[in-house]
Amino acid sequence: MKRVLSVLLTGLFLTSFSAAFAQVSLDNPSATGDSIFDGLPKISVPQPGTPAVTPGPKAADVKPAPERKWTIMVFMNGKNNLEVAGLYNVNQMENIGSTKDMNIVVELGRMKGQEGDVDMDGDWTGARRILVKKDKDSDKITSPTVATTETVDMGDYKRVVDFVTWSKKAYPAKKYMLILWDHGTGWLDPQQKKKEMPSKGISFDDETGNYIRTQQIGQILKESGKVDILAYDACLMQMGEVAFEVKDYTEVIVGSEETVPGYGFPYGIFLGVLAKNPGMSAEELGSITVDAFKLFYDKVKKSAQLSAIRSSKLDTLGAKLAEFGKLAKDVNDAEALKAARTGVMRYDILGKDSDPNMTISFFGDLAQYAQLLAANAKGTDAKTASLKEKSAALQDFIKKELVIANKASGKNNAGRELSESTGISVYLPPAEVRVPQEKLEGIFEGKYTEFAFDKATGWHDFVTYLYGVK
């Protein structure tokens, strides 16, 4: 048990990421036959080098630009081992650049001395706010820096509030998309210990040791104002627990149930589609982002999954889930509960080395869990019949009303097709309960019961009940 607990405490957040990308050249995406991608530029992965960013004015503010149809705001915390990935993604954005209808604004933070530290693009530190402009050089960031900060805590949620507020003022638009870019661990907020900081979370700053908590993501939007799309270019963030914290401040949520490869979002593809079709709605752009994600990862042959969901449907999900959990407890079919726990699709919170068969992971696909529980319930009584009915309704609701788009490429670490994923995951006890619930939850910084998701669903009571099923 001590060995497993040690894995949870020290290896839970480790990620594999290579600082040197292999050279990849993608054919024109239009080869797929999907006309929305016609005419987009080829996408390449840059090799390490030492180019320099073109400097801009060191100003805290800029004169407001004319209103556009969309402003894409990307908060990129590169103050960790993802620094080179941030530089790569900005270069991909420069394949498209801002247009007369679309602003692309990035805040990129960097530091020295972290794991994976690189000296590319001038090896500057601090944070730069960049108005992304189109260029033809995939190895250099040439877009102008419009504001700089020499010392910055990218793990402070108020920094994101400042960035979003500033972006809306400087680059107003009819619609806004905010992308939070970094590592991700879903709803799991680990206890903060100065010398034992994990290497990934939501916006971990290795220099300050700070990170953005789940509930603080909601605070970002509450304090800076609503956005049309909130997207996570980060691992494991498409969870019920995370979605409920932001549901009142955004129309569409884009994220992955699984880990996201180091390439991140295919910015040169979905931004290219938006540039050609700037009048699209939030749901349309959310769907295009998911389509582009699959297109890219099919091409580079990496396993990945992404979905877009409707925030307006989350309250209904909460009500359905509360009813489902109560019925499952009333039916109390131990064999069905164990079968669902064993068979549900799980996601890589622990890492391949620590959990190769995905049996210790405690993140699982929600609709598939409901399907497996109902399918394995053997009773013929009225309550079992009702459970099956509610399970079917829950699955149907998730797939047809909550989820706008859901696509996957490849298999997970355990060899299962990621296409089994239905678009949203939740906290579920591990398939092998080798660590007691209280020990597992002892690594959380706050109480699960404080999440809006639990207040709407009573899910923690259901999870506690599941831990007791033998």
C-alpha positions as CSV (number, residue, x, y, z in Angstrom):
1,M,0.0,0.0,0.0
2,K,2.8,2.4,0.8
3,R,4.3,1.8,-2.7
4,V,0.9,2.6,-4.3
5,L,0.3,5.7,-2.2
6,S,3.8,6.9,-3.0
7,V,2.9,6.6,-6.7
8,L,-0.2,8.7,-6.1
9,L,1.7,11.4,-4.2
10,T,4.7,11.7,-6.4
11,G,4.0,10.2,-9.8
12,L,0.3,11.2,-10.2
13,F,1.0,14.3,-12.2
14,L,4.0,13.2,-14.2
15,T,3.8,13.5,-18.0
16,S,6.0,12.4,-20.8
17,F,6.9,15.2,-23.1
18,S,10.0,15.4,-25.4
19,A,11.6,18.8,-25.8
20,A,12.7,18.0,-29.3
21,F,9.8,17.5,-31.7
22,A,10.4,15.1,-34.6
23,Q,10.2,16.8,-38.0
24,V,6.6,16.3,-39.3
25,S,5.1,17.7,-42.4
26,L,1.3,17.4,-42.9
27,D,-0.3,17.2,-46.3
28,N,-3.0,19.8,-47.0
29,P,-5.9,18.8,-44.8
30,S,-8.2,19.2,-47.7
31,A,-7.0,15.8,-48.9
32,T,-9.6,14.3,-46.5
33,G,-12.3,15.6,-48.9
34,D,-13.8,17.8,-46.2
35,S,-14.2,21.2,-48.0
36,I,-14.1,23.3,-44.8
37,F,-10.3,22.6,-44.7
38,D,-9.6,23.5,-48.3
39,G,-6.7,25.9,-49.0
40,L,-5.2,25.8,-45.5
41,P,-1.4,26.0,-45.2
42,K,0.7,22.9,-44.6
43,I,1.6,22.4,-40.9
44,S,5.1,21.6,-39.8
45,V,6.7,21.1,-36.4
46,P,9.7,23.4,-35.9
47,Q,13.2,22.2,-35.0
48,P,14.9,23.8,-31.9
49,G,16.8,27.0,-32.8
50,T,17.7,30.4,-31.5
51,P,15.4,32.9,-33.2
52,A,14.3,36.1,-31.5
53,V,10.8,37.5,-31.1
54,T,10.3,40.9,-32.7
55,P,9.9,43.3,-29.7
56,G,6.9,45.6,-29.4
57,P,6.1,48.4,-27.0
58,K,6.5,47.7,-23.3
59,A,3.0,49.0,-22.5
60,A,0.4,47.9,-20.0
61,D,-2.3,48.8,-22.4
62,V,-2.8,49.5,-26.1
63,K,-5.3,51.6,-28.1
64,P,-8.4,49.6,-28.6
65,A,-8.6,48.0,-32.1
66,P,-11.8,48.0,-34.1
67,E,-14.4,45.4,-33.1
68,R,-14.0,42.1,-34.8
69,K,-16.3,39.1,-35.1
70,W,-14.0,36.9,-32.9
71,T,-11.2,37.4,-30.5
72,I,-9.3,34.2,-29.6
73,M,-7.4,34.6,-26.3
74,V,-4.8,32.0,-25.4
75,F,-3.3,32.0,-21.9
76,M,-0.1,29.9,-22.3
77,N,1.9,29.0,-19.1
78,G,5.2,27.9,-20.5
79,K,6.9,28.2,-17.0
80,N,7.3,24.4,-16.8
81,N,8.4,21.6,-19.1
82,L,6.0,22.7,-21.9
83,E,8.0,25.8,-22.9
84,V,9.0,24.4,-26.3
85,A,5.4,23.3,-27.0
86,G,4.2,26.9,-26.3
87,L,6.7,28.3,-28.9
88,Y,5.6,25.6,-31.4
89,N,1.9,26.4,-30.9
90,V,2.4,30.2,-31.4
91,N,4.3,29.4,-34.6
92,Q,1.3,27.4,-35.7
93,M,-1.1,30.3,-35.0
94,E,1.2,32.4,-37.2
95,N,0.3,30.1,-40.1
96,I,-3.1,32.0,-40.0
97,G,-2.6,35.2,-38.0
98,S,-5.2,37.8,-37.1
99,T,-7.5,39.1,-39.8
100,K,-10.0,41.9,-40.4
101,D,-12.6,39.6,-38.7
102,M,-10.5,37.8,-36.1
103,N,-8.0,38.7,-33.4
104,I,-5.6,36.1,-32.0
105,V,-4.0,37.3,-28.7
106,V,-1.6,35.2,-26.7
107,E,0.0,35.6,-23.3
108,L,3.0,33.4,-23.1
109,G,5.0,33.0,-19.9
110,R,8.6,31.6,-19.7
111,M,11.3,31.0,-17.1
112,K,14.8,29.6,-16.9
113,G,16.1,26.4,-15.2
114,Q,13.0,24.2,-15.4
115,E,12.9,20.7,-16.8
116,G,12.9,21.0,-20.6
117,D,14.2,24.6,-20.6
118,V,15.1,25.8,-24.1
119,D,16.8,28.9,-25.4
120,M,14.7,29.3,-28.5
121,D,13.1,32.7,-29.5
122,G,15.6,34.8,-27.7
123,D,15.4,32.9,-24.4
124,W,13.5,35.7,-22.7
125,T,11.7,35.3,-19.4
126,G,8.6,36.8,-17.8
127,A,5.4,37.1,-19.9
128,R,4.7,38.6,-23.3
129,R,1.3,39.5,-24.7
130,I,1.4,38.9,-28.4
131,L,-0.9,39.9,-31.2
132,V,-0.5,37.0,-33.6
133,K,0.2,38.1,-37.2
134,K,0.5,35.8,-40.2
135,D,4.0,34.9,-41.4
136,K,5.7,32.2,-43.5
137,D,8.4,31.2,-41.1
138,S,7.5,28.1,-39.0
139,D,10.7,28.4,-37.0
140,K,10.4,32.0,-35.7
141,I,7.8,33.9,-33.8
142,T,7.7,37.3,-35.6
143,S,4.4,38.6,-34.3
144,P,4.6,41.8,-32.3
145,T,4.8,41.8,-28.5
146,V,2.3,44.5,-27.4
147,A,2.9,44.2,-23.6
148,T,5.5,42.7,-21.4
149,T,5.9,41.7,-17.7
150,E,9.3,40.8,-16.4
151,T,8.1,39.0,-13.3
152,V,4.9,37.1,-13.4
153,D,3.0,34.3,-11.6
154,M,1.3,32.3,-14.3
155,G,-0.3,30.1,-11.6
156,D,-2.3,32.9,-10.2
157,Y,-5.8,32.9,-11.6
158,K,-5.9,36.7,-11.3
159,R,-3.3,36.9,-13.9
160,V,-5.7,35.2,-16.3
161,V,-8.4,37.6,-15.2
162,D,-6.1,40.5,-16.1
163,F,-5.3,39.0,-19.4
164,V,-8.9,38.4,-20.4
165,T,-10.0,41.8,-19.2
166,W,-7.1,43.5,-21.1
167,S,-7.8,41.5,-24.2
168,K,-11.5,42.4,-24.3
169,K,-10.6,46.1,-23.9
170,A,-7.8,46.1,-26.4
171,Y,-9.2,43.7,-29.0
172,P,-13.0,43.9,-28.7
173,A,-15.2,41.4,-30.6
174,K,-18.7,40.2,-30.9
175,K,-17.6,36.7,-29.7
176,Y,-14.8,35.5,-27.5
177,M,-12.9,32.2,-27.1
178,L,-10.6,31.7,-24.2
179,I,-8.1,28.8,-24.3
180,L,-6.3,27.8,-21.1
181,W,-3.1,26.1,-22.3
182,D,-0.9,24.0,-20.1
183,H,-0.8,20.6,-18.3
184,G,-4.1,19.5,-16.8
185,T,-5.4,17.1,-14.1
186,G,-9.1,17.6,-14.3
187,W,-10.8,18.6,-11.1
188,L,-8.0,17.2,-8.9
189,D,-6.4,20.1,-6.9
190,P,-3.3,18.6,-5.1
191,Q,-2.1,19.8,-1.8
192,Q,0.4,22.5,-2.3
193,K,3.9,21.7,-0.9
194,K,6.8,23.9,-1.9
195,K,9.3,21.2,-2.6
196,E,6.9,18.5,-3.7
197,M,5.1,20.3,-6.5
198,P,3.8,18.0,-9.2
199,S,4.8,18.7,-12.8
200,K,1.4,19.2,-14.2
201,G,-2.0,20.7,-13.1
202,I,-4.0,23.5,-14.6
203,S,-1.4,26.2,-15.2
204,F,1.4,25.1,-12.9
205,D,4.1,27.7,-12.5
206,D,7.4,25.9,-11.7
207,E,9.0,29.2,-10.6
208,T,6.4,30.3,-8.1
209,G,5.0,26.8,-7.2
210,N,1.5,28.2,-7.7
211,Y,-1.3,26.8,-9.8
212,I,-4.9,27.5,-10.8
213,R,-7.5,25.6,-8.8
214,T,-10.7,24.1,-10.2
215,Q,-13.0,26.6,-8.6
216,Q,-10.7,29.4,-9.6
217,I,-11.4,28.7,-13.3
218,G,-15.0,29.7,-12.6
219,Q,-13.7,32.8,-10.8
220,I,-11.7,33.8,-13.9
221,L,-14.8,34.1,-15.9
222,K,-16.9,35.5,-13.1
223,E,-14.4,38.4,-12.7
224,S,-13.4,39.0,-16.3
225,G,-16.8,38.4,-17.9
226,K,-18.4,35.6,-20.0
227,V,-16.9,34.1,-23.0
228,D,-18.6,32.2,-25.8
229,I,-16.2,29.3,-25.7
230,L,-13.9,28.1,-22.9
231,A,-11.4,25.6,-24.2
232,Y,-8.7,23.6,-22.4
233,D,-5.6,22.8,-24.4
234,A,-4.6,20.7,-21.4
235,C,-5.0,17.1,-20.3
236,L,-8.1,15.6,-18.6
237,M,-10.2,18.7,-18.2
238,Q,-13.5,17.6,-19.8
239,M,-15.1,16.5,-16.5
240,G,-18.4,17.1,-14.9
241,E,-16.7,18.5,-11.8
242,V,-14.8,21.1,-13.9
243,A,-17.7,22.0,-16.2
244,F,-20.0,22.9,-13.4
245,E,-17.7,25.5,-12.1
246,V,-17.8,27.5,-15.4
247,K,-21.3,26.6,-16.8
248,D,-22.8,30.0,-16.1
249,Y,-20.1,31.9,-17.8
250,T,-19.7,30.3,-21.2
251,E,-21.8,28.8,-23.9
252,V,-19.5,26.0,-25.1
253,I,-16.8,24.0,-23.2
254,V,-14.1,22.2,-25.3
255,G,-11.7,19.8,-23.6
256,S,-10.4,16.2,-23.5
257,E,-11.3,13.4,-21.2
258,E,-7.9,12.0,-21.9
259,T,-4.3,13.4,-21.9
260,V,-3.5,15.7,-24.7
261,P,-0.2,15.0,-26.7
262,G,2.5,17.6,-26.6
263,Y,1.5,19.0,-30.0
264,G,-1.7,20.4,-28.3
265,F,-4.5,21.9,-30.4
266,P,-4.0,22.1,-34.2
267,Y,-4.1,25.9,-34.2
268,G,-3.2,26.2,-37.9
269,I,-6.2,24.1,-38.9
270,F,-9.2,25.3,-36.8
271,L,-8.1,28.9,-36.8
272,G,-7.8,28.7,-40.6
273,V,-11.4,27.5,-40.8
274,L,-12.5,30.4,-38.6
275,A,-10.6,32.9,-40.7
276,K,-12.5,31.7,-43.8
277,N,-15.8,31.5,-42.0
278,P,-15.7,34.2,-39.2
279,G,-19.5,34.4,-38.9
280,M,-19.8,30.9,-37.4
281,S,-21.5,30.4,-34.0
282,A,-19.8,29.3,-30.8
283,E,-21.2,25.8,-31.3
284,E,-20.0,25.7,-34.9
285,L,-16.5,26.7,-33.8
286,G,-16.5,24.2,-31.0
287,S,-17.4,21.5,-33.4
288,I,-14.8,22.6,-35.9
289,T,-12.1,22.5,-33.2
290,V,-13.0,18.9,-32.4
291,D,-13.0,17.9,-36.0
292,A,-9.6,19.6,-36.6
293,F,-8.2,17.9,-33.5
294,K,-9.1,14.4,-34.9
295,L,-7.9,15.3,-38.3
296,F,-4.5,16.3,-37.0
297,Y,-4.0,13.3,-34.6
298,D,-5.1,10.9,-37.2
299,K,-2.4,12.4,-39.5
300,V,0.4,12.3,-36.9
301,K,-0.8,8.9,-35.6
302,K,-1.1,9.9,-32.0
303,S,-3.8,8.8,-29.6
304,A,-6.1,11.7,-28.5
305,Q,-9.7,12.6,-27.8
306,L,-11.6,15.9,-27.7
307,S,-15.2,16.9,-27.1
308,A,-17.4,20.1,-27.1
309,I,-20.3,20.4,-24.7
310,R,-23.3,22.8,-24.2
311,S,-23.1,24.6,-20.9
312,S,-26.8,25.2,-21.0
313,K,-27.5,21.5,-20.6
314,L,-25.4,20.9,-17.5
315,D,-28.1,21.7,-15.0
316,T,-30.3,19.0,-16.6
317,L,-27.3,16.6,-16.5
318,G,-27.0,17.3,-12.7
319,A,-30.6,16.5,-12.1
320,K,-30.5,13.3,-14.2
321,L,-27.3,12.2,-12.5
322,A,-28.7,12.8,-9.0
323,E,-31.7,10.6,-9.9
324,F,-29.4,7.9,-11.4
325,G,-27.2,7.7,-8.4
326,K,-30.1,7.4,-6.0
327,L,-31.6,4.6,-8.0
328,A,-28.3,2.7,-8.3
329,K,-28.0,2.8,-4.5
330,D,-31.6,1.6,-4.0
331,V,-31.1,-1.3,-6.5
332,N,-27.8,-2.2,-4.8
333,D,-26.8,-4.8,-7.3
334,A,-23.2,-5.5,-6.2
335,E,-22.3,-7.6,-9.2
336,A,-23.5,-5.0,-11.7
337,L,-21.7,-2.2,-9.8
338,K,-18.5,-4.2,-9.8
339,A,-18.9,-5.0,-13.5
340,A,-19.3,-1.3,-14.4
341,R,-16.4,-0.3,-12.2
342,T,-14.2,-2.9,-13.9
343,G,-15.3,-2.2,-17.5
344,V,-15.7,1.5,-17.7
345,M,-13.3,3.5,-19.9
346,R,-10.7,5.2,-17.7
347,Y,-8.2,8.0,-18.4
348,D,-4.5,8.5,-17.8
349,I,-4.3,10.4,-14.5
350,L,-1.4,8.3,-13.2
351,G,0.9,7.7,-16.2
352,K,1.6,4.5,-18.2
353,D,4.4,3.3,-15.9
354,S,2.3,3.6,-12.7
355,D,-1.0,2.4,-14.2
356,P,-0.4,0.5,-17.4
357,N,-3.8,-1.3,-17.3
358,M,-5.7,1.8,-16.2
359,T,-7.0,0.0,-13.1
360,I,-5.9,2.6,-10.5
361,S,-7.2,5.6,-12.4
362,F,-10.2,7.3,-10.8
363,F,-11.4,9.3,-13.8
364,G,-14.0,7.4,-15.9
365,D,-16.4,8.0,-18.8
366,L,-19.9,8.9,-17.4
367,A,-22.2,7.6,-20.1
368,Q,-20.4,4.3,-20.5
369,Y,-20.5,3.8,-16.8
370,A,-24.2,4.2,-16.8
371,Q,-24.6,1.9,-19.8
372,L,-22.5,-0.9,-18.1
373,L,-24.3,-0.6,-14.8
374,A,-27.7,-1.0,-16.5
375,A,-26.5,-3.8,-18.8
376,N,-25.2,-5.9,-15.9
377,A,-28.2,-5.3,-13.6
378,K,-30.0,-8.7,-13.4
379,G,-33.0,-7.9,-11.3
380,T,-36.6,-8.0,-12.6
381,D,-38.1,-5.7,-10.0
382,A,-39.6,-2.3,-10.7
383,K,-36.6,-0.4,-9.3
384,T,-34.2,-2.3,-11.6
385,A,-36.5,-1.6,-14.5
386,S,-36.5,2.1,-13.6
387,L,-32.7,2.1,-13.3
388,K,-32.4,0.7,-16.8
389,E,-34.8,3.3,-18.1
390,K,-33.0,6.2,-16.3
391,S,-29.7,5.0,-17.5
392,A,-30.8,4.9,-21.1
393,A,-32.2,8.4,-20.8
394,L,-29.0,9.7,-19.2
395,Q,-26.9,8.2,-22.0
396,D,-29.2,9.5,-24.7
397,F,-29.1,13.0,-23.1
398,I,-25.3,13.1,-22.9
399,K,-24.8,11.9,-26.5
400,K,-27.6,13.9,-28.2
401,E,-28.1,17.1,-26.1
402,L,-25.1,17.7,-23.9
403,V,-22.3,16.8,-26.3
404,I,-22.0,18.9,-29.5
405,A,-19.1,17.0,-30.9
406,N,-16.9,14.1,-29.7
407,K,-14.0,12.6,-31.7
408,A,-11.0,10.4,-30.9
409,S,-8.0,8.9,-32.5
410,G,-6.1,5.7,-31.5
411,K,-6.1,3.8,-28.3
412,N,-5.4,4.5,-24.6
413,N,-2.5,3.0,-22.6
414,A,-4.5,-0.1,-21.9
415,G,-5.2,-0.8,-25.6
416,R,-8.8,0.3,-25.7
417,E,-10.1,2.5,-28.5
418,L,-10.5,6.1,-27.3
419,S,-13.6,6.2,-29.5
420,E,-15.4,4.4,-26.6
421,S,-15.4,7.8,-24.9
422,T,-18.7,9.7,-25.0
423,G,-17.6,13.2,-24.2
424,I,-17.6,13.8,-20.4
425,S,-15.9,12.0,-17.5
426,V,-16.4,12.0,-13.7
427,Y,-14.7,10.8,-10.5
428,L,-15.2,7.0,-10.1
429,P,-13.5,4.6,-7.6
430,P,-10.6,2.7,-9.2
431,A,-11.2,-0.7,-10.7
432,E,-8.7,-2.0,-8.2
433,V,-9.3,-0.2,-4.9
434,R,-5.8,-0.6,-3.6
435,V,-5.8,2.8,-1.8
436,P,-8.7,3.6,0.6
437,Q,-10.9,6.5,-0.3
438,E,-9.7,8.6,2.6
439,K,-6.1,8.1,1.6
440,L,-6.7,9.0,-2.0
441,E,-8.8,12.0,-1.2
442,G,-6.1,13.0,1.3
443,I,-4.0,14.4,-1.5
444,F,-6.7,16.8,-2.5
445,E,-6.3,20.4,-1.4
446,G,-10.0,21.0,-0.8
447,K,-13.1,18.9,-0.2
448,Y,-14.9,17.3,-3.2
449,T,-18.2,18.3,-1.6
450,E,-17.3,21.9,-2.1
451,F,-17.6,21.6,-5.9
452,A,-20.8,22.9,-7.6
453,F,-21.0,19.5,-9.3
454,D,-21.4,17.6,-6.0
455,K,-23.9,20.1,-4.7
456,A,-26.0,19.5,-7.8
457,T,-25.6,15.7,-7.9
458,G,-24.6,14.3,-4.5
459,W,-22.0,12.4,-6.4
460,H,-19.5,12.2,-3.6
461,D,-22.1,10.2,-1.5
462,F,-22.5,7.9,-4.5
463,V,-18.7,7.5,-4.9
464,T,-18.4,6.7,-1.2
465,Y,-21.1,4.1,-1.5
466,L,-19.3,2.6,-4.5
467,Y,-16.1,2.3,-2.5
468,G,-18.0,0.1,0.0
469,V,-19.2,-2.4,-2.7
470,K,-17.2,-5.6,-2.3
